[in-house]
Amino acid sequence: MARLPLIPLDAMPSALQDAVERGRRSRMLSSTTPVQVWAHRPKVALAWLGLMESLHSDSLLDERLRELVRLKIASITTCQACQLARKSDAVTEEDIACMATDSESFTPAERAALRYAELFASDYLEIDDTHFLRLGEFFSDAQVAELGLYCALMLAGGRMTLVQQAY
């Protein structure tokens, strides 16, 4: 049970209800429960969902990479709701079973992004110029910036969901 009362979907402002519905249709949201907690601050919840939606629907990174990164971070935050959610069919259960950052089942670009995400979520002080040079071999500067934003959003969202027990 969530640690804060859930705001019923029909009690949310219409703009937030619309954002939730778009998120459900696009698979960006696998559950409305976190948003029902965030809805205690509807404008902030709407801004959060807006950033998520932008990174989901207007991304410079492909869907498979985003899903791999999301799941890697979910494995570190131990957010069960995040770990169980599937937001892309481009990632298989075999991929998920082998989330090792050095797995040959991933492309070199995916391995570089997964390693970055792993460090971002667990040992961020170890990220150095070498990691950015490696990412630069596969991604543009804008894509690397987006990867950092996406990692930050997934890390914060997973921890927030877990701490608030909003799953």
Number of C-alpha atoms within 10 A of each C-alpha: 10 16 10 13 12 18 17 13 17 9 11 18 13 11 12 24 18 13 18 23 16 15 21 14 11 15 15 21 22 18 17 18 20 24 27 24 23 22 23 15 12 19 14 13 20 21 13 16 20 15 14 20 18 11 19 19 12 10 15 17 17 11 17 16 21 25 19 24 25 24 25 26 28 24 18 17 22 14 23 15 18 25 18 11 17 19 19 16 10 13 17 12 9 9 14 15 8 13 18 16 19 15 13 10 14 18 12 17 16 21 22 22 27 25 20 27 29 22 17 18 20 14 11 12 8 11 15 10 9 9 15 16 11 15 23 15 11 15 19 12 12 11 16 19 13 16 24 16 15 22 23 16 17 24 23 15 19 26 19 16 23 19 13 16 18 24 19
